[in-house]
Amino acid sequence: MSPTESTPVGVFSPAVFGNGTLLSAPLATEEPVASPATIATLASLFAAIGLAGVMGNAFVVCAVLGDRDMRSSVTNLFILNLALSDLTILLVCVPDIVLFIRNRGWELGLDLCRALRFVEVMALYASVMTLVSVCVER
């Protein structure tokens, strides 16, 4: 039996690493990847982290926008930008990750999928570039 015809074993199967076709490889399964207890634990963890993150970043936004002196500082505007991008990540990415963990797939259509991916990537880039800007400004 040649290496490309051997029995697949996990991610190290010849279908993944060999010079063969992926048409015969059972890559997608109907069974959930994780147990219901694991899914419930991870969903609860993401909900707790998401709630704490939304509350903390909302407090930062309210603090910076509520005080005129804080709005005049460039560093505080960077922090405001970081809080807004983090809020976007928490409100857009976390529910998407929970859907992925539940192994449900995307149920909201192709256009919304593309829009969500665009918003996720832009928020992540905004967050990283804001951190870089704060480092350079210091």
C-alpha positions in Angstrom: 0.0 0.0 0.0 1.4 3.4 -1.0 1.6 6.3 1.5 -1.2 8.1 -0.2 -3.5 5.1 0.0 -3.0 4.4 3.7 -5.8 4.7 6.2 -6.3 8.3 7.4 -5.4 9.0 11.1 -6.6 12.4 12.4 -4.9 15.5 11.0 -1.8 13.5 10.0 -3.7 11.7 7.3 -2.3 11.4 3.8 -5.3 13.3 2.5 -4.0 16.3 4.4 -0.3 16.0 3.9 0.0 13.7 0.9 -0.1 14.4 -2.8 -3.6 13.0 -3.2 -7.1 14.2 -3.5 -9.3 15.5 -0.7 -12.5 14.2 -2.4 -12.3 10.9 -0.6 -11.2 12.2 2.8 -13.9 12.4 5.5 -13.1 15.9 6.6 -16.6 17.1 7.5 -18.7 15.1 10.0 -22.2 15.5 11.2 -21.2 14.7 14.8 -20.4 17.6 17.1 -16.7 18.1 17.8 -17.2 18.6 21.5 -19.5 17.1 24.1 -22.6 19.1 25.3 -20.9 19.7 28.7 -17.9 21.2 27.0 -20.0 23.3 24.7 -22.0 24.6 27.7 -18.9 25.3 29.7 -17.2 27.2 26.8 -20.4 29.1 26.0 -20.7 30.2 29.7 -17.1 31.2 29.8 -17.4 33.3 26.6 -20.6 34.8 28.0 -18.9 35.8 31.2 -15.8 37.2 29.5 -18.0 39.0 26.9 -20.2 40.6 29.5 -17.2 41.7 31.6 -15.5 43.1 28.5 -18.6 44.9 27.2 -19.1 46.5 30.7 -15.5 47.5 31.1 -15.1 49.0 27.7 -18.5 50.8 28.0 -17.2 52.4 31.2 -14.1 53.5 29.5 -16.1 55.1 26.6 -18.4 56.8 29.1 -15.4 58.1 31.2 -13.5 59.5 28.2 -16.6 61.0 26.5 -18.0 62.3 29.8 -15.0 64.5 30.7 -13.9 67.4 28.5 -10.3 67.3 29.8 -10.0 63.6 29.0 -11.1 64.2 25.4 -8.3 66.7 24.9 -5.5 64.2 25.4 -4.2 62.2 22.5 -3.5 59.2 24.6 -7.1 59.2 25.9 -8.4 59.3 22.4 -6.2 56.3 21.5 -7.7 54.6 24.6 -11.2 55.5 23.4 -10.5 54.1 20.0 -9.1 50.9 21.6 -12.3 50.6 23.8 -14.5 51.1 20.7 -12.7 48.5 18.6 -12.7 46.1 21.6 -16.4 46.6 22.0 -16.9 45.8 18.3 -14.8 42.6 18.7 -16.8 41.5 21.7 -20.2 42.2 20.1 -19.4 40.7 16.7 -16.7 38.0 17.2 -17.8 36.3 20.4 -21.3 35.3 19.2 -19.6 34.0 16.0 -17.2 31.9 18.1 -20.0 30.5 20.1 -21.8 29.4 16.9 -18.6 27.8 15.7 -18.2 25.9 19.0 -21.7 24.6 18.8 -20.8 23.3 15.3 -23.9 24.8 13.8 -22.3 26.4 10.7 -23.3 29.8 9.3 -27.1 30.2 9.2 -27.5 33.9 8.3 -26.7 34.0 4.5 -23.6 34.7 2.4 -24.0 38.5 2.4 -24.1 38.8 6.2 -21.2 36.3 6.4 -19.1 38.6 4.2 -20.1 41.7 6.1 -19.4 40.1 9.5 -15.9 38.9 8.4 -15.1 42.4 7.1 -16.2 44.0 10.4 -14.3 41.4 12.4 -11.0 42.0 10.5 -11.4 45.7 10.6 -12.0 45.7 14.3 -9.0 43.5 14.9 -6.8 45.7 12.8 -8.1 48.8 14.5 -7.3 47.3 17.9 -3.8 46.2 17.0 -2.9 49.4 15.2 -4.2 51.5 18.1 -1.9 49.6 20.4 1.0 50.2 18.0 0.1 53.9 17.9 0.0 54.2 21.7 3.5 52.5 21.8 4.9 54.9 19.2 3.3 57.9 20.8 4.9 57.2 24.1 
